[in-house]
Amino acid sequence: METRVAVIGIIVENKDSVQELNAILHEYGEYIIGRMGVPYRARGISVISVAVDAPQTAISALSGKIGSLAGVSAKTAYSKLGNE
């Protein structure tokens, strides 16, 4: 199955959504290469980046589920290359 490398940028403005966000990330854990979270206390938000290597459909589903959470925004940047 062809996979792509992508980075999902996430901004969490509603801390009540964090538990659900973590559950979604756990559900897609097999595709996650790594993640980095930075709490921005001055603004009361968190900025998270998640690197994945997954089929296009899984990346789209993951990003969509994250973006549907209340007070959470997600954008995805894809690599230009697939499996070689």
C-alpha atoms as an extended CHARMM CRD file, in Angstrom:
* protein
*
        84  EXT
         1         1  MET       CA              0.0000000000        0.0000000000        0.0000000000  PROA      1               0.0000000000
         2         2  GLU       CA              1.3570000000        3.3940000000       -0.9520000000  PROA      2               0.0000000000
         3         3  THR       CA              1.9580000000        5.8160000000        1.8970000000  PROA      3               0.0000000000
         4         4  ARG       CA              2.8800000000        9.4760000000        2.1320000000  PROA      4               0.0000000000
         5         5  VAL       CA              4.7580000000       11.4850000000        4.7010000000  PROA      5               0.0000000000
         6         6  ALA       CA              2.8630000000       14.4570000000        6.0960000000  PROA      6               0.0000000000
         7         7  VAL       CA              2.8710000000       16.8770000000        9.0000000000  PROA      7               0.0000000000
         8         8  ILE       CA             -0.3640000000       17.8020000000       10.7250000000  PROA      8               0.0000000000
         9         9  GLY       CA             -0.2400000000       21.1700000000       12.4780000000  PROA      9               0.0000000000
        10        10  ILE       CA             -2.7260000000       21.3960000000       15.3430000000  PROA      10              0.0000000000
        11        11  ILE       CA             -3.7750000000       24.3590000000       17.4800000000  PROA      11              0.0000000000
        12        12  VAL       CA             -5.7670000000       23.5680000000       20.6110000000  PROA      12              0.0000000000
        13        13  GLU       CA             -7.7420000000       26.5010000000       21.9910000000  PROA      13              0.0000000000
        14        14  ASN       CA            -10.1860000000       24.4160000000       24.0740000000  PROA      14              0.0000000000
        15        15  LYS       CA             -8.4960000000       22.3310000000       26.7590000000  PROA      15              0.0000000000
        16        16  ASP       CA            -11.6870000000       20.2920000000       27.1750000000  PROA      16              0.0000000000
        17        17  SER       CA            -10.9010000000       18.6580000000       23.7950000000  PROA      17              0.0000000000
        18        18  VAL       CA             -7.4310000000       17.4050000000       24.7810000000  PROA      18              0.0000000000
        19        19  GLN       CA             -8.5580000000       13.9970000000       26.0370000000  PROA      19              0.0000000000
        20        20  GLU       CA            -10.5150000000       13.3280000000       22.8400000000  PROA      20              0.0000000000
        21        21  LEU       CA             -7.5690000000       14.5610000000       20.7300000000  PROA      21              0.0000000000
        22        22  ASN       CA             -5.2100000000       12.1680000000       22.5010000000  PROA      22              0.0000000000
        23        23  ALA       CA             -7.6680000000        9.2900000000       21.9430000000  PROA      23              0.0000000000
        24        24  ILE       CA             -7.7460000000       10.0490000000       18.1970000000  PROA      24              0.0000000000
        25        25  LEU       CA             -3.9370000000       10.2210000000       18.0180000000  PROA      25              0.0000000000
        26        26  HSD       CA             -3.7270000000        6.8980000000       19.8820000000  PROA      26              0.0000000000
        27        27  GLU       CA             -6.1540000000        5.3530000000       17.3750000000  PROA      27              0.0000000000
        28        28  TYR       CA             -3.7610000000        6.2950000000       14.5290000000  PROA      28              0.0000000000
        29        29  GLY       CA             -0.5890000000        5.5400000000       16.5120000000  PROA      29              0.0000000000
        30        30  GLU       CA              0.6990000000        2.9820000000       14.0100000000  PROA      30              0.0000000000
        31        31  TYR       CA              1.1940000000        5.7910000000       11.4710000000  PROA      31              0.0000000000
        32        32  ILE       CA              2.7400000000        8.4040000000       13.7570000000  PROA      32              0.0000000000
        33        33  ILE       CA              6.4770000000        8.9820000000       13.2650000000  PROA      33              0.0000000000
        34        34  GLY       CA              6.6750000000       11.5530000000       16.0590000000  PROA      34              0.0000000000
        35        35  ARG       CA              4.9130000000       14.4510000000       17.6920000000  PROA      35              0.0000000000
        36        36  MET       CA              5.8780000000       17.6590000000       19.4240000000  PROA      36              0.0000000000
        37        37  GLY       CA              3.6240000000       19.7710000000       21.5900000000  PROA      37              0.0000000000
        38        38  VAL       CA              4.3370000000       23.2850000000       22.8010000000  PROA      38              0.0000000000
        39        39  PRO       CA              2.0980000000       24.9100000000       25.3930000000  PROA      39              0.0000000000
        40        40  TYR       CA              1.8130000000       28.6470000000       24.7670000000  PROA      40              0.0000000000
        41        41  ARG       CA              0.7830000000       29.7110000000       28.2440000000  PROA      41              0.0000000000
        42        42  ALA       CA              0.6670000000       33.4400000000       27.4610000000  PROA      42              0.0000000000
        43        43  ARG       CA             -2.2360000000       32.7580000000       25.0780000000  PROA      43              0.0000000000
        44        44  GLY       CA             -3.6990000000       29.6970000000       26.8130000000  PROA      44              0.0000000000
        45        45  ILE       CA             -3.2970000000       27.4570000000       23.7520000000  PROA      45              0.0000000000
        46        46  SER       CA             -1.1880000000       24.5000000000       22.6730000000  PROA      46              0.0000000000
        47        47  VAL       CA              0.5830000000       24.0860000000       19.3480000000  PROA      47              0.0000000000
        48        48  ILE       CA              1.1880000000       20.4910000000       18.2660000000  PROA      48              0.0000000000
        49        49  SER       CA              2.8690000000       19.0130000000       15.2050000000  PROA      49              0.0000000000
        50        50  VAL       CA              2.4220000000       15.3640000000       14.2930000000  PROA      50              0.0000000000
        51        51  ALA       CA              4.5660000000       13.6910000000       11.6120000000  PROA      51              0.0000000000
        52        52  VAL       CA              2.9300000000       10.6820000000        9.9430000000  PROA      52              0.0000000000
        53        53  ASP       CA              3.7140000000        8.0930000000        7.2820000000  PROA      53              0.0000000000
        54        54  ALA       CA              0.3730000000        6.6760000000        6.1980000000  PROA      54              0.0000000000
        55        55  PRO       CA             -1.9760000000        6.0260000000        3.3000000000  PROA      55              0.0000000000
        56        56  GLN       CA             -3.6020000000        9.1920000000        1.9560000000  PROA      56              0.0000000000
        57        57  THR       CA             -7.0160000000        8.0790000000        3.2170000000  PROA      57              0.0000000000
        58        58  ALA       CA             -5.7370000000        7.5820000000        6.7760000000  PROA      58              0.0000000000
        59        59  ILE       CA             -4.0600000000       11.0070000000        6.8170000000  PROA      59              0.0000000000
        60        60  SER       CA             -7.2350000000       12.6870000000        5.5730000000  PROA      60              0.0000000000
        61        61  ALA       CA             -9.3830000000       10.8350000000        8.1120000000  PROA      61              0.0000000000
        62        62  LEU       CA             -7.0300000000       11.6880000000       10.9790000000  PROA      62              0.0000000000
        63        63  SER       CA             -6.8620000000       15.3590000000       10.0490000000  PROA      63              0.0000000000
        64        64  GLY       CA            -10.6270000000       15.5180000000        9.6030000000  PROA      64              0.0000000000
        65        65  LYS       CA            -11.3580000000       13.9300000000       12.9780000000  PROA      65              0.0000000000
        66        66  ILE       CA             -8.9430000000       16.2930000000       14.7100000000  PROA      66              0.0000000000
        67        67  GLY       CA            -10.3540000000       19.3370000000       12.9420000000  PROA      67              0.0000000000
        68        68  SER       CA            -13.9030000000       18.4100000000       13.9460000000  PROA      68              0.0000000000
        69        69  LEU       CA            -13.1140000000       18.7390000000       17.6590000000  PROA      69              0.0000000000
        70        70  ALA       CA            -14.4510000000       21.8340000000       19.4180000000  PROA      70              0.0000000000
        71        71  GLY       CA            -11.7840000000       24.5300000000       19.7050000000  PROA      71              0.0000000000
        72        72  VAL       CA             -9.2110000000       22.5770000000       17.6820000000  PROA      72              0.0000000000
        73        73  SER       CA             -7.7990000000       23.5350000000       14.2630000000  PROA      73              0.0000000000
        74        74  ALA       CA             -5.7460000000       21.2470000000       12.0170000000  PROA      74              0.0000000000
        75        75  LYS       CA             -3.9260000000       21.7250000000        8.7130000000  PROA      75              0.0000000000
        76        76  THR       CA             -1.8970000000       19.1320000000        6.8270000000  PROA      76              0.0000000000
        77        77  ALA       CA              1.2190000000       19.5410000000        4.6780000000  PROA      77              0.0000000000
        78        78  TYR       CA              2.1360000000       16.5860000000        2.4450000000  PROA      78              0.0000000000
        79        79  SER       CA              5.4600000000       15.4880000000        1.0290000000  PROA      79              0.0000000000
        80        80  LYS       CA              5.5920000000       15.4860000000       -2.7520000000  PROA      80              0.0000000000
        81        81  LEU       CA              6.8690000000       11.9040000000       -2.8770000000  PROA      81              0.0000000000
        82        82  GLY       CA              5.0370000000        8.6580000000       -2.2250000000  PROA      82              0.0000000000
        83        83  ASN       CA              6.6700000000        5.2550000000       -1.7170000000  PROA      83              0.0000000000
        84        84  GLU       CA              9.6230000000        4.7010000000       -4.0020000000  PROA      84              0.0000000000
